[in-house]
């Protein structure tokens, strides 16, 4: 682990390459899994606030799921997550363009309808965070559906942490990211 401020960063974020390749995977990470995307507690209020403006970008099935279950749920492990269609697969906020998943929240953001891009866990993926009382840990979540992203990242020579510069900066700030870059070079 590499310590950057109050965050422990797993070396895999520096040693492994990754660049999303949506033409290959079609964004299947938004429709597969056993729960919705993890949420920070403060994000539940944001979801409630942006939902009316995001709704027009959503599918009928996603809207139905939100109307029945709410803008977020507590999963089987007791964690806050985005709502899913049919309980545990497709995120309710998923929409489709040319057979590729897109985030309805992000589409609303891109069109200037909301000022929040999407849940930070979605923006950070394949990085997952674990919060402890004194520090936070960032680790690389390997999932077979991201094989093409690993291959593409290797072809381009882009480490995980560099691919995710924008969301890491969004969560921790520019100074923190600069410290991470220095630590990665020293590693």
GULUM-761088 format. One line per field, with one value per residue (C-alpha): residue number from 0; residue in three letters; z, y, x. Coordinates in steps of 0.25 Angstrom, whole numbers, plus 5000, padded with zeros to 4 digits. Each point is the difference from the previous one (the first is absolute). Layout:
N
seq: [NUM,...]
type: [ALA,...]
w: [Z,...]
v: [Y,...]
u: [X,...]
END
This chain:
187
seq: [0,1,2,3,4,5,6,7,8,9,10,11,12,13,14,15,16,17,18,19,20,21,22,23,24,25,26,27,28,29,30,31,32,33,34,35,36,37,38,39,40,41,42,43,44,45,46,47,48,49,50,51,52,53,54,55,56,57,58,59,60,61,62,63,64,65,66,67,68,69,70,71,72,73,74,75,76,77,78,79,80,81,82,83,84,85,86,87,88,89,90,91,92,93,94,95,96,97,98,99,100,101,102,103,104,105,106,107,108,109,110,111,112,113,114,115,116,117,118,119,120,121,122,123,124,125,126,127,128,129,130,131,132,133,134,135,136,137,138,139,140,141,142,143,144,145,146,147,148,149,150,151,152,153,154,155,156,157,158,159,160,161,162,163,164,165,166,167,168,169,170,171,172,173,174,175,176,177,178,179,180,181,182,183,184,185,186]
type: [UNK,UNK,UNK,UNK,UNK,UNK,UNK,UNK,UNK,UNK,UNK,UNK,UNK,UNK,UNK,UNK,UNK,UNK,UNK,UNK,UNK,UNK,UNK,UNK,UNK,UNK,UNK,UNK,UNK,UNK,UNK,UNK,UNK,UNK,UNK,UNK,UNK,UNK,UNK,UNK,UNK,UNK,UNK,UNK,UNK,UNK,UNK,UNK,UNK,UNK,UNK,UNK,UNK,UNK,UNK,UNK,UNK,UNK,UNK,UNK,UNK,UNK,UNK,UNK,UNK,UNK,UNK,UNK,UNK,UNK,UNK,UNK,UNK,UNK,UNK,UNK,UNK,UNK,UNK,UNK,UNK,UNK,UNK,UNK,UNK,UNK,UNK,UNK,UNK,UNK,UNK,UNK,UNK,UNK,UNK,UNK,UNK,UNK,UNK,UNK,UNK,UNK,UNK,UNK,UNK,UNK,UNK,UNK,UNK,UNK,UNK,UNK,UNK,UNK,UNK,UNK,UNK,UNK,UNK,UNK,UNK,UNK,UNK,UNK,UNK,UNK,UNK,UNK,UNK,UNK,UNK,UNK,UNK,UNK,UNK,UNK,UNK,UNK,UNK,UNK,UNK,UNK,UNK,UNK,UNK,UNK,UNK,UNK,UNK,UNK,UNK,UNK,UNK,UNK,UNK,UNK,UNK,UNK,UNK,UNK,UNK,UNK,UNK,UNK,UNK,UNK,UNK,UNK,UNK,UNK,UNK,UNK,UNK,UNK,UNK,UNK,UNK,UNK,UNK,UNK,UNK,UNK,UNK,UNK,UNK,UNK,UNK]
w: [5000,4997,5010,4993,5011,5008,4988,4998,4986,4995,4991,4990,4996,4996,4994,4992,4987,4997,4990,4998,4987,4998,4986,5005,5014,4996,5015,5006,5014,5001,4997,5007,5015,5012,5005,4995,5000,5014,5005,5011,5010,4995,4985,5004,5002,4987,4993,5006,4995,4986,4997,4994,4990,4997,4998,4986,4996,5007,4994,5004,5008,5007,5004,5004,5010,5006,5001,5008,5008,5001,4994,5008,5008,5011,4994,5007,5007,5006,4990,4993,4985,4988,4997,4990,4990,5004,5014,4997,4986,4991,5007,4999,4995,4987,4987,4986,4988,4988,5009,5010,5014,5004,5014,5000,5011,4992,4987,5008,5005,4986,4996,5011,5007,5013,5006,5005,4991,5006,5013,5003,5000,4986,4996,5007,4995,5000,5012,5013,5013,5014,5011,5014,5012,4998,4985,4987,4991,4984,4994,4986,4997,4990,4993,4988,4992,5000,4992,4988,5008,5006,4986,4994,5012,4998,4985,5004,5012,5009,5015,5007,5009,4987,4993,5012,5002,4999,5010,5010,4999,5002,5013,5006,4993,4991,5010,5005,4986,4998,5012,4994,4987,5008,5008,4988,4993,5013,5000]
v: [5000,5014,5011,5013,5009,4993,4990,4986,4997,4986,4998,4993,5014,5003,4987,4996,5007,5003,5008,4998,4994,5002,4996,4986,4998,5009,5005,4987,5004,5009,4988,4988,4997,4997,5014,5015,5009,5004,5013,5010,5004,5014,4995,4995,5014,5005,4988,5005,5014,4997,4989,5009,5005,4987,4993,5004,4993,4987,4987,4997,4988,5009,5010,4989,4994,5014,5003,4986,5000,5014,5007,4991,4987,4993,4987,4986,5004,5012,5010,5012,4997,5005,4994,4988,4996,4986,5001,4997,5001,5013,5013,5008,5012,4993,5004,4995,5006,4991,4988,5006,5004,5014,5007,5008,5009,5002,5003,5011,5005,5001,5008,5010,4995,4996,5004,4986,4990,4987,4992,5000,4985,4999,5011,4993,4986,4991,5006,4996,5007,4995,5010,4998,5010,5005,4998,4996,4988,5001,4986,4995,4992,4989,4995,4991,5009,5010,4991,5009,5013,4993,4996,5014,5007,4991,5003,5015,4999,5007,4996,4999,5013,5008,4995,5005,5013,5008,4992,4999,5015,5002,4992,5004,5013,5004,5001,4986,4995,5006,4993,4987,5003,5002,4988,4992,5005,4996,4986]
u: [5000,5004,4996,4995,4994,4989,4999,5007,5001,5003,5012,4991,4994,5015,5004,4988,4995,4985,4993,4985,4997,4985,4999,5004,4993,4988,5000,4996,5005,4987,4991,5007,5003,4993,4996,5000,5012,5005,4995,5006,4990,4999,4998,4986,4995,5006,4993,4987,5003,5004,4990,4989,5010,5007,4986,4999,5013,4996,4993,4986,5005,5010,4989,4991,5011,5002,4985,4999,5013,5005,5012,5009,4999,5007,5006,5001,5013,4994,5007,4994,4999,4993,4987,4999,4990,4994,5007,5015,5005,4999,5002,4987,5008,5005,4996,5004,5007,5003,5000,5010,4996,5000,4997,4987,5006,5012,4992,4992,5013,5006,4987,5001,4988,5007,5013,5004,5007,4996,5003,5015,5001,4995,5010,5012,4997,5008,5005,4992,5002,4999,4998,5006,4999,5014,5003,4994,5006,4999,5001,4999,4987,5003,4988,5000,4991,5011,5010,5000,5002,5013,5005,4997,5007,5012,5000,5000,5009,4990,5000,4987,5003,5003,4988,4992,5006,4987,4992,5012,5002,4985,5000,5013,5005,5011,5011,4997,5000,5014,5005,4995,5007,5013,4998,4997,5013,5008,4994]
END
